[in-house]
Amino acid sequence: MKIKLYQLRNFIYLTTLTILSVLLSTGFAFAQTPLTGVIKRGDGSPVPHATVKVRGTNISTSANEKGEFRITSVPEVPFYLQVSSIGFKPQDFQILTISSTPIELVLLEASQLDQIVVTSRRRSEVLQEVPIPITVIGGQAAENAGAFNVNRLKELVPSVQLYASNARNTTLNIRGLGSTFGLTNDGIDPGVGFYVDGVYHARPAATSTDFIDIEQIEVIRGPQGTLFGKNTTAGAFNITTRKPSQVPSGKVELNFGNYNFIQAKATVTGGVAKNLAAKISVSGTQRDGTIWNVLEERKYSGQNNLGAKGQLLFTPNEKLELLLSGDVSIQHPAGYPLVVAGVTTTERSAYRQYNEIVAGTTGLGYKLPKIDPFSREIYTNTPWRHNQSIGGISLNADYKIGSGKLTSTTAWRFWNWDPTNDRDFTEFAALTKSQGNTRHDQYSQEFRYAGDITEKLSGVFGVFFLGQNLKGLDQAEEVGKDQWRFLKTSATATGFTSALLDGYGKKTNSTIKSLSAAVFAQVDYEVLKNLHVLPGLRFTYDKKDVEYNSTVYGGGVPANAAEAKIQTDVYANQQFSFDTDNQNLSGNLTVSYRPSPKLNAFATYSTAYKPVGVNVGGLPIKTDGTADLELARIKPEYVQHYELGVKTQPLKGTILNITAFDTHIKDYQTQVQSPQLNVNRGYLANAEKVRVKGLEIDGSYQLERFLTLNAAVAYLDGKYVKFTNAPLPLEETGHVETVNGVPNTQVAFKDASGGRLPGISKWNVSGGAELSTAGKIIEKEGRFFIGTDITYRSEYSSNATPSRVLNIKGYSLLNGRIGFRSEKFSIFAWARNIGDTHYFEQLQAAAGNSGLYAGVLGDPRTYGATLRLAF
């Protein structure tokens, strides 16, 4: 679906104007007495040019240089004033009477970082008082940094790792843990919870959708199973969007950049009836590809996204709030190909080395692939496609009970995935097709109470249900006429024709029906003054019903048993079905000491688990030619976690937080690669023991409204403590040893104990600075600003088994922005990857392990401009 620029622009503008015409029609009865007042800071000094609006109407005014304002026509009391100004937190003030004496309204400065409010413990709390390591990114801050989806947040939060070769193959980890690195297997549960407005999103593809009207993003580190509905063995993303408002308002944002980048967003909100407010947000993103396919003469790795979200907020009384939300995102990008990154020598015989297979005297007669990854050119002959649609609907009900709140969240979500990949990464016909078509539906229900029980005791108590139906729909793997040469061995050297494998493939249909149910609770008890003990407990039940059916098709008709074996060595029929269930009791204990508002020291011990994993990407073939059914399911993953932390405010406007942690995992669930084509996308396995330990330091400083500084450093050390049956890395394929007294026996596995985990850089650093000063553009009061962000990641492994060649070199990225912003109008220029750094995000061996490996490229330098209007 190709959306042209004018279509996208007209769609957003027409939607905005139509809804505004409805929202602005709301009327009120008005009083005749004018309302006067003054807007002040906490120290009593005036706030000039603040915007003052009567909530629920289109009546507004601006304060003068002295912070004074006057409204001549106001509604009958009681009503609310909404007051906002750049650099201050927007606030509502209830007006009960109108007199001739000016009222004084005090705004809190946004620079008061210690007052950031989070909901990570399922209720509103001040960030620095929460005994959990959390990074908070405001929606405006994320937009200013160009982080319009989760993938770009990793540049702002060093402890986050997100790697994606496409939306489906997304690894979202915190502290190096959570999901398998590399190609994704649908049969594993993510260990990082991903929540939007309280709704759990089960598929990692949700991270690829564009943010729409985000209020705040909380990145919570460490297991949190006693606070959130689904298991969170490594942490959680808790994303909240802005709720509808009775006050008619709207905003439009337009972004333009190189590579024909255009992004447009629009949001309108307002009251549509008494106690009923609505909001509609739409977004569209387009960008040309950054990779050129020489054979097809077309660009790849572009963007073409459309998204929309609608909400209705019903507040019939002060105790009850109902929020109905629906969203959809459609992505039809020019696919995301991998580029040829290099060729290494394996331990196979000379005639089985990649260069000899392709261009040697006994080879296919092709020219060797061009190895210049940062030329951003590919020569593949199968078009790349990565279309997806994702969305859902939810109903959230909040009911105040005493000093707490009872919440019910009901949701249904779907995900459709329609890809095509060229898995030999070249112009010849070897691994010609890989299509993992998938449909996912999830249904979730959570009941939760959070609040104060007594003066010294508060807590969270919840029940959670999640049902999922994940279907693989005619998923295809296919080889072509050139694949025969990659299989040539002494056993198949004669009587082997290319027609035997041309068009030979397999189609797979699979189903995973799963049910997860949990009861969880955590309390916070002040046992002594300033000393809090926080125990938590969780009971989880998981059940999975699995059906897998893979059937071969095509190719030539085998003339004899030897030729038949050649085909079955490539792809073979596989069928299995089973059901499995397991139960788990886990929990945590935290001790927190808060002697003053400027110090919060805490220690945590917690346990967590991930349920049984199932392999629905194909099973490895044993030496007797049968599938290894023992790998159809893998063991649950068990986590023990220790953490020490301190949150401090050493100086005014300064925050400094330090956290040390040590995580031990038994039966770590990992995705591994194999030379066997039948498991082209890899398969799941257990590593016996894994350990990740580290230290995180983050701090920020704000000097009034003029200077903002932030920095964060994460040191991570992740290792396999014990992984005795790891597949060989690419360069060791063909390795022989003496086994049971038999010399020159080829082996397929090795002991990787002591090796580093994939995707984890030892050093991860991010920092940013912004300088601003008061100014005016077109009679608009605001602030001129210049800001920059920098991130650095040291080298990391890009293969489940440590490899000498599949490692990503360390890299730094510098981003910047300069412009002007006010309450109603902002315009600025921006640039990302200013130094045009060449870097990979992933490297992976081509299927078959013949020596070729390919990579996922990071974005080149991009630049552009942003315009925002609010009304």
N, C-alpha and C positions, 0 to 999 in steps of 0.2 A: 504494500500500500504506500504509494508515493504521495506525500502531502506537500503541495506547493506553498511557497511563502505567503502569497496573498490569501490563499484559502485558510491557512492557519491564523493569520492576522485577523481576517474578517470574522472567522468563527469566534475568536476570543472577544473581539470588540462587540459584536452583536450580542453575545451572551451577556457580557457585562452591562451594556446599555439597557437591554430588555429587563434584566432583573432589577437594576437600579430604579427604573421607572415605576416598578411595583413597590420597592422598598421605601421610596421617598414619599409615597402617598399616605403614609401613616399620619394621623392627626391627633391633636390634644386640645383640651380646654386650657386657656391661658389666663394667668393672673395679670393685673395691671401694674402692680408695684415692681419697679426695677430691682434687680439683684446686683449688688456691687461687692467687690472683694479684692484680695491681694494674694498672689502666689509667692510662697517663701521657701527657702531652703531650710534644712534642719537647724542651721546656725542663725536663722532670722533674716538673712540677706534675701533680696528679691530674686525671683526667677523671671527674667524678661521674656516676652514673646511666647509664653506658654499658650497652648491651645485649650480652650475651655468649651465643652460641648454638653448640652442637655441630653442625657441618655434617653433614647427612644424617640428623638426628634431630629430634624435637620438644623436645629438652632445651635450656632457656635460663634465664638469670638476669639480674639487673641489679646493677651495681656500686653501692656505697653512696656517701656524700658524699666519702669519701677515695679513691674509685676502686677499692676492694677488692671482690673477688667470690669466691664459693666454689661449686663444683659437686660434689655428693656422689656422684652416679652418672654415670660417664663410660664411653665405649667403650674397648675395648682399643686400645692405641697401635699404629701411629700414627693420628692423626685430626686434624681441622682445627677450630679455633675461628674463628667469624665474629664480629667486634667492630664495633659501629657506635654512633654518637652524633650528635645534631644538631650541625652545624657541623664535622664531621670526615668524612674519607673512609672508607667501610667497608673493612675489611681482613680478610684471612684469615691465620691463624697456624698453622703445623704444630706439633703436639705429639708429640714423639718419646719422651719419658719423663715419668713423674709422680713427683715427690719431695715431701718435706715442706716444702721451701723455696718460697715463693710466686714465681711467674714474673712478669716485668715485660713488658707489652705496650705499645708506643708507637704512638699514632694520629697521623696527619698531619692538620693542620687544613685544612679546605676553603678557608680564606682564603689559602692558598699558591697564588695564581693562576699563578705561574710553573711549577707542576707539572701544569697541565692537559695531559692526554695526548690526542693526535689520531692519526688513521689516514689522513690525507689523502695521505700518500706511501706508502700501502698497507702500512704497518707502524706500530707504536706508537712515538710520539715525543713529546717535550715541546713544547708549542705554540710557546713563544718561541724554540726552536732551529730551527724550520722556516722556510726562506727563502721563504715564500709568505704573502701577506696572507690571513688566515683569521679569521673570527668564529665563536666556539664558544658554543652555547647548550645548557645542560644540559636534560635532559628535565623535571626538576623546575622549573627556572627558566621554561621555556616554559609549563608548566601554571600556574604562579603568575601569569604575565602574561596568561593567558587565550588563549595562542596554541595552540589545539588543532588547527590545520592550518597549511599553509605560508602561506596568504593573510595570516594575522595576524603572521607573522614579519617582514613588511616594516616593521612599526612598531618593531622592535627592531634591524634592520640597515639603516642608511640607504642603502647601496649596492644594495639589492635593490628592484626594481620588480615588482610583481605586480598586474595589472589583469585583471578577469574580468567579463564580462556574463553568463556561465554557465560551467559546468565545461569545455565544449569550447573556448569562446572565451576562453582563458586566455593571457595574456602573462606569462611568467616571464623577467625580465631581471636581469642583474647589470651595474652601471655603464651601464645603458641599452641593453645589447646582449644578443642571444640569440635572441629570437623576434620575429615581426612584431607590431606594436602593433594592437589592435582586433580585428576579426573574423579568425578563424583559417582558414588554408587548409591542408588535410591534406597537401598536397604539399611542404611545407617541413620540413626537419629542425630541431629545436630546437638552439640554441647553448649552452644551459645544461644540463649533465648532471644528472640527477636519479637518485640511487642510494639504495636502501634495503637495508641488509645486503648490500652488494656487488652488488645486482641493478639493472641499468639499466632505468628506466621510460621508454618512448619517447613516450608521449602526455602532453601538458600537463595533461589532466584528472586525472592522478594527484595533483596538488597540492591538489585539493579534498577528498580523503579525510581523515578524522579520524586523528590520531596515536593509536597504540595502544602503550602501554608503551615509550615512547621513552627511550633511554639518553642520546643526545647528537646534536646537529645541528651539522655543520660547514659553514659557507658559505665556499667557496673562490673567490677572485676572480682573474680573468685566465685565459687559455688554459692547459689542463692536459692536452693530448692525449697526453703521454708518460707519464702516470701512470694514466689511466683508459681503459677499453675503448673507449667511444664518443667521437667528437669533442666537445670542450668548448671552443668558441671564446671563450666569455665567462666561464666558471667552472663550478662544480658545487655541488650540495647532496649532502653525504655523511651520510646518516642511519643511525644504528645503533639497534637495539632491544636490550633486555636479553635475555640468553640464559637458557635454562632452567637451573635449579640443582638439585642433589641435595637441598638443604635445603628441606623443605616450608615454604612461605610463600605469602602472598597479600595482596592489597590491593583495596579497593573505594573508589571515588570517586563522589560524587553532587553534582551542580550544579543549583541552582534559580535562576531569575531571572525578570525581567519578560518580557512577550510569551509567557508560559507556557513559558519555556525550561526544559528538563530535559536533563541529560546524565548518563549513568551509565556507569562503566567498572569492569571487574573483571578481575583477573589472578590466576591460581593457578599454582604451579610446585612441582616436587618430583621425587624419584627414583621411578621405576616399576620399575626392575630394576637389577642391578649395571651400573654405567657408563652407564646410560641415564636421562636426565632429560627431563621433559616440561613444557610450559607452554601454557596456553590463556588468551587474552585476548579479551574482548568489549567492545564499546562501542555506545552508542546516543545519538543527539542529536536532540532535537525543539525546534522553536520556531515560534510563530505568525509569519505574515508581517507585514512592516512597511509594505506597500503595499496600499491598498484599491482594488479594482476596483468602481466605482460601478455599472456596468451589471450585472455578474455578482453583486454583493453577496458578494464573497469576498476573502480576503486572499492576497496573493502575497509572494514573496521570503522564504518560511519555510524551515525545515530539517526533514528527516526522514531520518536516516542510521542505518544499522546496519552494524557491522563486526565481524569476528572474525579472529583470527590464532592458529594453532597451530604449535608447534615441538617437535621431538624432537632432543635433543643426545646423541650417542653418542661416548664417549671410551674406546675399548678399551684404550688404553695412553697413555703420556705424549707420544707423538709424533703421534698421529692424532686428529683431531676431525671428526666429521660432524654437520652441522646441516641437518635437513630442515624446511622452512618452507612453510606454506600460508596464504593470506589471501584474504578476500573483503570487499568493501564494496558495499552496495546503497543508493542514494540516490534517493528519490522525493519531492523537495521540491515545495512549491507554487512553480511556476516563478519565474524571475528576470526580470521585465519591465523595460523601460526606460520612463522617464517623459518626457513632452513637456517639453523644456527651453527652447525658444524658437523664434522665426521670424525669419529675416533676409531682406532684399531681395537678390535675385540680379540679374544683368545681363541677364536675359531680358526680353522685352516685358511690358507691364503685365498683359495677360490671362494670362500664365504665372507670375505671382507667386502664392505659396501662398494668401494671404488672398483673392485674387480667385477662385482655383480653388475654394475651399471655400465661401465665403459671399458672393462678389460677385454682381453683376447677371447675369453669364453663368456663374455657378458652379454648384456642386452643391446649393446650398440648405441646407447644414448650418450650425450654429452653430460658430464657431471653437473649436478645442480649448482647454481651460483651460490657461493657462500659469502654473502655480504649483507647480513641481516639488517643493518641500519641504512641500506639503500631503500628499504621498505618496498621491495619488489618480490613478487612470488610468481611461480610458473605452474600453478595447479590447474588440472583439467576437469575437476568436478566443482561446480559452483558451491559456494559456502552460503548457508542460510541458517539464521537463528531467530526465528519468529516466536513470539510468545504473547500470551494474554494472561493477565492476572488480576484478580479483584475479589470483591465480596461484599457482604452486608452484615451489620452488627447492631445490636440494641444493648445499650448500657443504662442501667437503672441504679441511681444512688439515692439511698433513703437514710436520713439522719436519725440515729437512735441514741438518745442521751448525748454523750460527748464523743460518739463514734459514728461510723457510717457503714451501712450494709450495702454491698455492691453486687449486682448481678450483671454478668457479661455473656451475651449469647451471640454466636457468630457462625457464619458459613463463609468459606473461601474456596476459590478454585484457581487452578493453574494449568494452562495448556502450553505445550512445548513442541515446536515443529522445526527440527534442524536438519541440515545436511553438512557433512564434513568430508574433506579429502584427507584421509589418514596416512597417505604416503608422502604428503606435502610436496609432491613433484608433478611433472608433466607426464610421466609414464603411468601405465595402468597396472598398479600393483594392489594397493588397498584403496579401491576406488570410491567406496561409499561407507559412511557410518551415520546412521539415522536413529537417534534415540527418542522417537516420538513418545510423549508422555501426557497423561491426564491425571490431575490430582484434585481431590475434593476433601475438605476437612470440615468437621463440625465440632464446635467447642462450647462448653458451658462452664462458667466459674461463678461460685458464690463465695463472697469474702466479707468478713467484718474486720474493720481496722479502727482503733481508737483507744481512748483512755478507759481503763476499768476502775481504777482508783487513782488517788493523787500520785501514787508512786508506781503504779502498774499500768502498762499499756500493752497492746499486742495486736497480732494479725492472726485470723483463723479462717481457713478456706477449704473449699472442696472444688476439684477440677476434673473435668471429663474432656477427652479429645478422641474423636473418631476420625480415621483417615482411610481413604480408598485411593491407592496409587496404582495406576495401570500403565504398563508398557504396551504400546499399541503398534503391532507389526514393526517393531524395531529391527532395522536391517543393517547387516554387515556384509560387504561384498568385495570380492577380489576381482582382478582383471587378468588379461592375457599375459602380463609380465610377472605375475607372482611366482610362476614356476621356478624362475631362476633364483629367487630368494630361498627356495626350499631345497635346492639341489644339494644332495649329499652323496656319499659313496653308494648308499642304498637306492637312490633314485636317479642315478646319473644316466641310465639308459632307458630307452623306450618311454620317455617322458615328453609329452607335447604340451604346448601352451594352451591348446583347446580344452584340455582337461579341466582347467581352472577358470577359463574366461567366463565371467558372469556367474561364477559359483559363489553362493552366499548362504546366509541363514536369516530367518525371520523369527523374532522372539515376541511372544505375548506373555506378559506376567502380571500378577496381581498381588498386592500386599494390602490386606485389610487389617488395620490395627486399632486397638482400643487402649487408651491410657487413662487411668483413674488415680486420683491422689487425694489424700487428706493432709493438710499441712498447717502448722501453727508456729508462731514465734512470739515471745513476750519480752518486754523490757521492764526489769524490776530494779528500782533504786534501793539496794539493800542498805547502803549507808549514804550519807550526804555526798553527792557527786560521783558515787561509785555505782555503776549499773551492771547487772548481769543479764545476758540475753540468751536464754536457751531456745532452741528450735527443734522441731521434729517433723518428719515427713514419712508417710507410708504410701508406696506407689505400687500399683498393679498394672502390668503391661501384657497384652496379648496380641499375637500376630498370626494371621492365616495367610499362607504363601502358596501360590501356584506359579509354576514356571514351565514354559513349553517353547523349545527352540527347535526349528525344523529347517533342514538344508534345502536349497533349491538351485536350479541352473547348473551350469558347467557341462563338460563333456561326459559321455557315458563311459565308465571305466571298462577297459578291455579285459582286465584280470584283477586278481586280489591285490596285487602290488599297487595298481593304479587306484583301486578303491581305498587303500590305506592312505595314499597320498591325499585324497580328498578329505578323509576323516581326520587326518593330522591337521588340516586347516580348519574345517568346521565339521561338527558332528551333531546329530540329534541329541538333545538333552531334555529330559522331563523329570520334574520332581514336584511334590507338594507335601506340605506338613503344616502343623500349627504348633505354636510354642507360647508359653506364658511364664512369667516370673514375677516375683514380689521382692520388695526391698524396703527396709527400714533404715533411714539415714537421718542425719541431723547436724546441728552445729551448736557451739557454745562460744559466746563472745563476752569478754569482760571489758568494760569501758570506764575510764576515769576522766572526768571533766571538772577539774578544780576551778576553772575560770572559763569565760566565753572565748578566751584566746588559746586554749589548750584542750585537746581531746586525744588521749592515748588509749589504744585498744589492742586486744589480742584475741585471735579466733582459732578454733579448731573445728573443722567440719568434714563430713563425709558426703559422698554423692555417688550417683551411678548412672550409666546409660544402659538401656535394655539390650536384649539379644539383637545382633545384627544379622541380616540375611543377604545372601549374594544373588542378585538378579541381573548380573552383567555377564553371566557365563561362568562355568566352573573349569578349573584346570583339568587336563587329561593326565591320568596316571600312565605308567609305563605299559600297562596291559591294554591301553586304549579306551578305558572306561572313565567316566567323569568322577572326580574326587568329591563324592557326596558328603564327606565329612566337613567340607568347607561350605556346604549349603547354608549353614548357620554358624555364627561365631559367638563366643562367650560374651556375657555382659562385661562392661567396663566399670571398675570400682576405683573411687578416688578418695584419698586422704589428703587434707589440706591444712597447712599451718600458716598463720599470718600475724605479723606485728606491724602496727601502724601508729603514726602520730600526725595530727592535724593542728597546725599552729597559725597564729596571726601575730608575728613578732613586732610589726610596725603598722601604723595606720595605712590602710590601703594595700597591705601586703598579706599574702597567704603563702605558706610553705608546708607541704605535706610530704611525708616519707613513709613508704611501705616496703617491708621485706616479706617474702613468702617462700614456701617450700611445698610443692605438690607432688604426691606419689600416686601412680596409677598402676593398677594390676589389670592384666589382660587388655591393654590398650588397643583400641580398634583402629586399624590403619588400612589404607588402600595401597596395594603394592602392584607393581608392573611385572610382567612375565613375557618371555619370548614367544609364548604360545599365542597364535592369532585368535584362538577361540575365546580368549579373555583380552581382547584388544584394548578395552578400557580399564583393564586391571580387575582385581578382585579383593575382597576384604579378608583380613587375617588378624590374628591377635599377636601382639608383642607382649611377652610375659610381664615385663616391668619397665616403667618409664618414670623419669623424674624431671621436673622443671622447677628451678629455683631462680630467684631474682630479686632485684631492688628497683623501686620506682621512686623518683623524686619529681615533684611538679610544684611550680610556684607561679605567682602572678603579682603584679604591682600596678596600681593606678594612682597617678598624681592628678587629683581633681578631674577635670574633663580634658586635660591636655595630653597626657601620656599614658599609654597602656602597654605593659610588657608581660609576656608569659613565656614560660619555658618548661620542658618536661624531658626527663631522661629515664629510660628503662634499660636495665641490664638483665638479660634473660639467658639462662643456661639450660638447654633442654637436651637430654640424652636418653638413649636406650640403656637402661640398667641391665636388661636381659632380653635379647631378641636372637634366639639361637637358630631360627629357621627362616631367615630373611632371604628373599630372592636375590640373585646376583645382580650387581649393578651392570650398566650397559657395557663398560669396558672389560668386565670379567666374564661375559657370556662365552660359553665354550670351555670354561675352566675344567681341568681334569686333576684328579687326585688319586691316591691309592686308597681304595675303599674295601674293607674286609680282605685285605691282602691282594686285591686285584689292582694292578697299576693302570694308569691312564683311563680311569673311569670318569666319565663326564658327570659333573654335579650341577644342580640347579639352585642350590641354596648355600648360604654361608652364615656364620655367626657374626651378627652386627652389634653385639653387645659392646657398649662403650661409645658407639657412634652417635652423632648428633641427630636430633629430630629435624625433619624438613620444615622449611618456612620460617625458622626462628633466627633472627639476627641477634648476635650477642649485645650489640649496642644500637639503641633506637633513640633518636634525639629529635625534638621538635621545638621551635621557638617562634615568637612573633612579636612585633612592635607596631604601634600605631601612634602617630602624633597628629593632633588636631588643634585648630584655632578658630575662634568665632569669625564669621564673615557673612556676606550677603550676595545672592545672585538673583537678579530680576526681582528685587524687592523682597526676596525670600530670606528670612533670617535662618542661619544654620551654622555649619562648621565645615571648613576645608580640612581635608585629612590626607595623610599618606601612610600606608601600612605595608608591611612585608611579613611573609611567613617562610620558614626554612625547615626542611626535614632531612634527616640522614639515617640511613640504615646500613649497617655493616654487612659483610658477606653472609650468605645463608645457603644451606643445601636445598636443592630442588628435586630430590628423589627420596623415596621412602627408605631405601638402603643407601647409606652414604656412598657417594661416587666422586671420582677424581675430576670428572668433566662436567657433571650436572650441578654446578654451583653458580650462584648469582653473585657477581661482584658488588661490593658496596657502592652506594650512590647517594648523591645529595640533590635536592630539588629546591629551587628558590622561586617563590611567587610574590607578586606585588600588586598594589592598587593605589590610585590617587584620584581624588575628586572632591565632591561637595555633597553634603546630605543635610536635609532639614526634616521637619515633621511630615511634610507633605510632598517633598520633592527631593530626589537624589539623582546624581549623575556622576559616574566615575569610569576611569579606564583601568583595565586589569591585564595582567600577564601571568601565565603559568609556565613552569619549567623555563624560566628566563634564560638560563644558560644552555638551553637545548641539549640537556644531558641525554646521552644514549644509554639506555638501561633495559634489562629484561625484568619481567615480573615472574616468569616461570621458564624452566627448560624441561623438556621431556623427551625420552627416547621414542623414536618411531617404532610402531608395532613390529615385532619380529626381532628386535635387538640386533640388526645387522651392522650398526655403527653410526647411522644417521640420528641426529637429534635436532629438535625444533624448539622455537621459543615464542613466548608471548611478549610483545614489545610494549614498553611504557609509552605514553603519549609524548609526541614532540612538543616543541614550544608552541603555545597558543596564546592569543591575545585578542582583546576586544574591548567593548564598552557596554555599560549597563545604565539603563534609565528606569527609575521607579517613580510612580505617581500614586498618591493616596488622596482619597476624597471622602 
